[in-house]
Amino acid sequence: MPLPQTKSLRRRRFGSEPDFCAEGARIAAELSSADVIDINMGCPMPKIAGNREGASLMLDPKRASRVISAVVAAIDRPVTVKFRKGYDSEHVNCVEFARMCEASGASAICIHGRTREQMYSGLADLDAMAAVVAAVKIPVMVNGDVTDLASAERLLEYTGAGFALVGRATLGNPWLFAGREPSSVEEKLEMLRRQTRYASEVKGERVACVEARKHAAWYLKGVRNAAAWRQKANDICSFSTLDAFCSGVSADCEE
Ligand SMILES: Cc1cc2nc3c(=O)[nH]c(=O)nc-3n(C[C@H](O)[C@H](O)[C@H](O)COP(=O)(O)O)c2cc1C
């Protein structure tokens, strides 16, 4: 009976079941030339964390350990794990969680210095990240509030970590990695088009263009009449509507 099977599949917690995660990692390794497979145990989104996956795994370190061990055993590439400071202010267990990841076979870890409860608000906890760096021998990546080279250097120096990860500051701003600002609105729009073309090679035109709506909103930061253009970005559904959108923004900025 197809219907009951579909229903029961929908209830499965794929992201917290060791066998499913191992199989997913095997497929990802087979289909890609990725050097590393990362398990995201830091995702705070309700549809993930509310399903006892992502950041909720921090509440169940034994299960998290089984997931990591199963993935490590399934593939011939290094496995890394990303997690948070803890689930909420009552459950801050990043140091124990880091040790568990190391003992379970992770080659490196990344800590985002906020709890799941905080989502993306408040400042990342530098001391929690420093404590994680001190607690394990494997490489640690630290993450939270990096906006430029100076903030990355401060984070690395304070925590003693070897690597810093960049998050929201890169949205609509890939120039961050080059250490400069975009020179014009034209340059931003050209990058939006280029990024969407690249994405379409993997996802197809329609999906890449629908996803370009949110990227457009990020690229429009600081642009004239940004609020109105963000609204209009919701019409992007093909390369031609994306081009028309970019031409409109461009003309508006020239006026
Ligand atoms: C829109 C959005 C999507 C994200 N998607 C992912 C993701 O797929 N995987 C991941 O590990 N982190 C993801 N993150 C979290 C960021 O990588 C990072 O951990 C977080 O934003 C904290 O860093 P920041 O303070 O520098 O932004 C996402 C964050 C945002 C805002």
The ligand as an SDF file (V2000), in Angstrom:
LIG
                    3D

 31 33  0  0  0  0  0  0  0  0999 V2000
   20.0120   31.9480    5.6000 C   0  0  0  0  0  0  0  0  0  0  0  0
   21.0170   31.0990    6.3490 C   0  0  0  0  0  0  0  0  0  0  0  0
   21.2830   29.7960    5.9000 C   0  0  0  0  0  0  0  0  0  0  0  0
   22.2020   28.9910    6.5710 C   0  0  0  0  0  0  0  0  0  0  0  0
   22.4490   27.7250    6.1050 N   0  0  0  0  0  0  0  0  0  0  0  0
   23.3940   26.9660    6.7320 C   0  0  0  0  0  0  0  0  0  0  0  0
   23.6950   25.6660    6.2560 C   0  0  0  0  0  0  0  0  0  0  0  0
   23.0950   25.1740    5.2760 O   0  0  0  0  0  0  0  0  0  0  0  0
   24.6660   24.9450    6.8850 N   0  0  0  0  0  0  0  0  0  0  0  0
   25.3340   25.4490    7.9590 C   0  0  0  0  0  0  0  0  0  0  0  0
   26.2170   24.7890    8.5070 O   0  0  0  0  0  0  0  0  0  0  0  0
   25.0510   26.6880    8.4580 N   0  0  0  0  0  0  0  0  0  0  0  0
   24.1090   27.4370    7.8590 C   0  0  0  0  0  0  0  0  0  0  0  0
   23.8140   28.6870    8.3590 N   0  0  0  0  0  0  0  0  0  0  0  0
   24.5050   29.1760    9.5650 C   0  0  0  0  0  0  0  0  0  0  0  0
   25.7740   29.9570    9.2320 C   0  0  0  0  0  0  0  0  0  0  0  0
   26.6870   29.1330    8.5270 O   0  0  0  0  0  0  0  0  0  0  0  0
   26.4950   30.4340   10.5160 C   0  0  0  0  0  0  0  0  0  0  0  0
   26.7290   29.3170   11.3490 O   0  0  0  0  0  0  0  0  0  0  0  0
   25.6640   31.4440   11.2970 C   0  0  0  0  0  0  0  0  0  0  0  0
   25.0480   32.3750   10.4420 O   0  0  0  0  0  0  0  0  0  0  0  0
   26.5450   32.1580   12.3380 C   0  0  0  0  0  0  0  0  0  0  0  0
   27.5670   32.8890   11.7420 O   0  0  0  0  0  0  0  0  0  0  0  0
   27.4350   34.5050   11.5630 P   0  0  0  0  0  0  0  0  0  0  0  0
   27.1700   35.0900   12.9320 O   0  0  0  0  0  0  0  0  0  0  0  0
   28.7660   34.9030   10.9970 O   0  0  0  0  0  0  0  0  0  0  0  0
   26.3070   34.7450   10.6330 O   0  0  0  0  0  0  0  0  0  0  0  0
   22.8860   29.5010    7.7240 C   0  0  0  0  0  0  0  0  0  0  0  0
   22.6060   30.8090    8.1650 C   0  0  0  0  0  0  0  0  0  0  0  0
   21.6830   31.6010    7.5040 C   0  0  0  0  0  0  0  0  0  0  0  0
   21.4000   32.9890    8.0180 C   0  0  0  0  0  0  0  0  0  0  0  0
  1  2  1  0
  2  3  1  0
  2 30  2  0
  3  4  2  0
  4  5  1  0
  4 28  1  0
  5  6  2  0
  6  7  1  0
  6 13  1  0
  7  8  2  0
  7  9  1  0
  9 10  1  0
 10 11  2  0
 10 12  1  0
 12 13  2  0
 13 14  1  0
 14 15  1  0
 14 28  1  0
 15 16  1  0
 16 17  1  0
 16 18  1  0
 18 19  1  0
 18 20  1  0
 20 21  1  0
 20 22  1  0
 22 23  1  0
 23 24  1  0
 24 25  2  0
 24 26  1  0
 24 27  1  0
 28 29  2  0
 29 30  1  0
 30 31  1  0
M  END
$$$$
